[in-house]
Amino acid sequence: MFAKNNGFMVAFNDNSYDLKRFLHDHPGGRSTLEKYKGKSIVQAMKMYDHSSSAYHMMSDFKVSEGTREGNLAGAVSGNGRIITKEEVHRNPEEIAFLEELEGRLDWSKPLLSQLSEIAPHYEKWVHTAVYRQCKLFSNPLLESLTYTSWYLVPIFWIPIIFYLIVTTYDKYVACGDSCGPENISTLQYLKYVISGTLLWTIFEYAMHRWVFHFNPGTSHTMIKIHFLIHGIHHKVPFDGLRQVFPPVPALILAAIVYIAVSKIITYPMIRMIGGLIGYLCYDMIHYYLHHCSPSAGSYLYEMKRYHSNHHFLNHDKAFGITSKIWDRVFKTFVHVKRLGFSLRW
């Protein structure tokens, strides 16, 4: 039935698909798929109530005359997609509509200038994930600025955080005879750092819910802005180069926030250190939740399932990345379905 190759071939509706690059991203893990290698997955997809979005994504793995037609071309999540409760049965009309929407765009060209083609249905389109990478700008320099490898974030921010710790500790604590009225103890210094980290958790939730998930309506300009700041992450959630915040824009945002809060809080730079530590943990945890396989029962295992619920089921809830605290406070918390087995990716 299948030509010999190094892929992971399955059959679906008389077509052949190569799922090799999707094995680690599959919601049920690699082991669930292994028994279907070289077989039809029609009944399996019905049995496990796969969503219309899942059927739509199949087109990215379709093989024609032994050649992959999907256009994923680069680093993607090693692990990631977890559907956390039963989804609706296959809806042929909805799947056909999703295919028609996707067909309005040429993924080999920059998408940002094409979004007007799907503007009336942008919300539906952007929350229907695909397994590919996309190009945003035709300008190579601008395009390069939209990619960020995860390790650049700690490389950029850790030296800045350490510098700020040394200089502020020397100014406010270890100042000796030069101490002024703002002199504080080591314990007080730690208290301000911790309070800054706690303030970050509120900022994280607020940014994700009210900035990243603002409703752009049908405005072409607002749709482009939304897609740039967060929509792209929901459309191509497996793209490993677009899951952390680029350092330069993050530095500009941090400076703006500092200028704003320095007028209303005491020891703003010390608190900013705590905020930057919180941000660094946030970005690294976010990347980890998409790409790694935490142990069952661990905190990160629960947060991985929780974040996946946000991506693939409840786009308007489950905004917490590092914790669920503010989701509970603002009533956007979701209960993730308990499983009788542990997920392995």
N, C-alpha and C positions, 0 to 999 in steps of 0.2 A: 504493500500500500504506500509506503514512504520510501523515498530514496535514502540511501545511506549517507549520513552526515554526522556532525558532532553536536547537533541540536537536540531539542526535546520536542519531538513532533507529536501532535495530537490531531484528531479529526473533529470537525464540527460542521454540520450541514453540508456534507460533501466537499468541504474545503480543508486544506491542510494549514496548520498553524505551528509555529516554532516558539515554544514558551521558555526556552532556555534562559533568556535574560530576565524573565519574570519570576523564576522559581523562588528567589528569596523575598520577593515582594508579595507573593501570593498570600491572601489573608489566612489561609489554613496552613501555611508553611510548606516547605519542600516535601515533607513526608506525605502529605495529603495528595499531592499531585503525582508522586512517583508511580503509583499503581496504574495511572492512566497513560503512561508513556506508550506511544504507538497505538492508542485506542481512541474511541470516540468519547467526547466529554459532554455530549448532548444531555444524557440522562443525569449526569453528575451536576450539571449547572441547574437543571430543574430541581433536583433533589435538595440542593443547598440554597435554593431561593436567591440566585444571583440577580442583582439589580440590572435595570436597563443600562446603567452606566458601565457595568461590567461587560455586557454584551457589546456595547459600543466600543469599549477598549480593545476587544478582540481584533478589530481591524488593524491594529498596530502590530500584530504578530502574524498576519496572514502571509502565506508563502505561495508564490506563483512560479511554476516550472522550476522549483528547487531554489528560488531566490526570495529572500526576505523582502517584503514590501514595506514593513514598518520603518519609520524614519528616526528612530532613537539613535543618536550618534554622540555618545559621550558618557561620562560618569553619571550613574544614577544610584538610587538608594540600594544598599546591600540588603536591606530589609525595610518593611514599612507599612504596607497596607493591611489594616485589620478591620474587618467589618464586625461591629460589636453587637449587633442584634439582627434578627431576621429582616431581610429586605423584601420588597414587593416582587411578585412574579414578573416574568418577562412581559413587557408591553411592546409589541411589534410597532405600533404607531409611534410611540415615544422614541424608540430606537431609530426608526426611519427618520424622524424629525431631527434627532441629534446628528445623524449622518448627513442630513441635508445642511444643517447649520455648519458642520465641520467642512463640508464641501464648498462653502462660500469663501473659504480662506485657502491661500496657497502657503503651506507650511515651509516651503523652500525659500520663501521671501520674508522680510521683516513683518511681523504681525501687527506691530503698533499702528502702522498706517492703514491696516485693513479692518480694524475693529468696528468701523462704522457699518460694515456689512452685516454684523450680527447684533448691532446696538439694541434693537427692541427686545432681544432675547439674551442679552449679555449675562444676566444673573444665572440663567439655566446653563448657558454655555460654559461660563467660567467655573462652575461647580461640577462639571462633568469632566473628570480627570482623563488625561491621555498619557500613554507611556512613550513620551518622546521629549526632545528638547525643542526649544523654539528660539528663533532669532528675533530681536526687538528692533535693532537699528541697522541701517545699511552702512553707516559710518563705522569702520572697524574699531576706531578708538573708543567711540561711545559704547559699542557693543562689548568691548573688553572690560569696560567699567561695570558692567552688569553681572559679571562672573566673579565669585569669591570662593576660594578654597577655604575650608573650615579652619585650617591651621593658621591662616593669616590673622584671624581674629585674636587668639591669645598672643601671637607674636607681636601684634600691634599694641594691644591694650595692657598686657602684664607689665612691660617697662614703664608705661605711663602711670599705672596704679602704684607701682613701687616708688617711683619718683615722688608722687604726691604724698605717699605715706611718710617718706623720709623728710620731705620739706615741711609738711604740716606738723609732724611730731616734733621736729626741731624747733619750730616756731611757737607752738602752744604748750608743749610739755617739757622738752629737754632744753629750755631756753636759758636756764641758769640765772645769772644776774641781770640779763637783758629782758627778762619776762615782764610783760605788761599786765594790765588788768584782765586780759583775756586768757591768762595762764590757767591751765586745767591739769588734772591728774591723768595718769595712764588709764585708770578705770573710766573716767569721764570721756576720755578720747575714744575708748572702745565702745562706750554707750552711743556716742554720736555716729560712729561708723555703722554700728548695728541698726540704728534708727534709719540711716540712709538706705540700708539694704531693705528694710521693711517698707520704706517709702517707694522703693523700686517695684515691689510686688504690686502695689496699687497702680503705679504708672504702667507696668507691663500689661495689666488687665485692661486699663483704660485705653491704651494705644491699640491693643489688639481688637477690642470690641468696637470702639467708637471712631478710630482713625482707619485702621486696616480694613474694617468691615463696614465702612460707610456705604450708603446706597447711592450709586452714581446716577441712577435713573437712566434716561436715554440720551443724556448729554454726551456727545462724542469726546469732548475735552475731559469731562469728569471720568468717563470710562477709561480713557488712556491713563489718567492719573491713578485710578484704582488698580488697573492692571499692572502698572509699574511698581507700586508700593506693596501690593499683596496678592492681587488677582493671579499673577503669573505663578505664584507658589501653589495656589489651589488648582490651577489648570495643569501644571506639570509638576506634581508633588514629588516625583521620583528623580528630579534633576538635582544631583548632588552639588552643583555649583551655584544654585540659587536658593540656598536654605539658611544662610547666615547673612547678617547685615554688613554691607561693604564698610570698611573702617572709616574712610573719609566722610561719607554722609553721616555715619554714626557720630563722628567727632564734631561735626557741625551741629547736629541735633543736641549733643551733650552740652555744647557751649551755649546754645539758645536756652536750654532748660536751666543751666546754671545761672545765667544772667537773670532769668525770670524769678527763680526761687531765692537767689541771694538777697533779694530785697525783703523777704518775709520770714526767713528762718535764721537761726543763729548758727555759727560755725558752718557755713554752707559748703566750704571746700572739703571739710572732714566728712560731712554727710554725703557729698558727691563721691567720695572714695567708696563709701558703702554702696551707693547707687551703681557705680561702675562695676563693682564686684558682683552685684546682683545681675547686672546686664550681661557680664561675661558668662556667669553660670547659666543664665537664660539661653544665650545663643548656643552654648555648647550642649546643653540639655536638649534643646530643640533639634539640633543636628543628630544627636545620639538617638532620640526617639524615632527619627526617620530611618536611621541606618543600622542600628545595632540590635542585638538580641539579648535584652536583660533577662535575668533569671526569674522564673515564675515565683510570684509571691513578693518580689522586691518592689520598692517604691517606684522605681523607674519602669518596671513592667506594667504597673497600674497606670502610670502616666502615659506610657506608650499607647495602650489601648484607649485611654481617655482622649488623647490628642487625635488618634485615628478616627474616633467617633466624630470629632469636630470636622475632620477633613471629608469624610465619606458618608456621613449620616446627618449630623446636626450642625450645619454651617453657621447657624445663628445662636449656638450655645457652646458650652465647653471651651471657653476662651483661655483658660489657664494652661500654661506650659510647665511652669515650675511647681505650681500647686493648684489646688481646687478651691482654696479659701474664698477668694473673691467671687467665684462662680456661685458659691453658696450664699454669700452676702447679697449679691445682686440677682439671685434667683435664675441663673443661667446654668446651673449644675445639671448634669445628666447622669442617670444611673446606667452604668455599663453592664450589659448582660453577663451574669456569672456563667462560667463554663465548667463542665465536668472533667475537663482535661487541661493540661498546660500547652500553651502555644509555643512552638519552636520555629525559628526562622533560619 
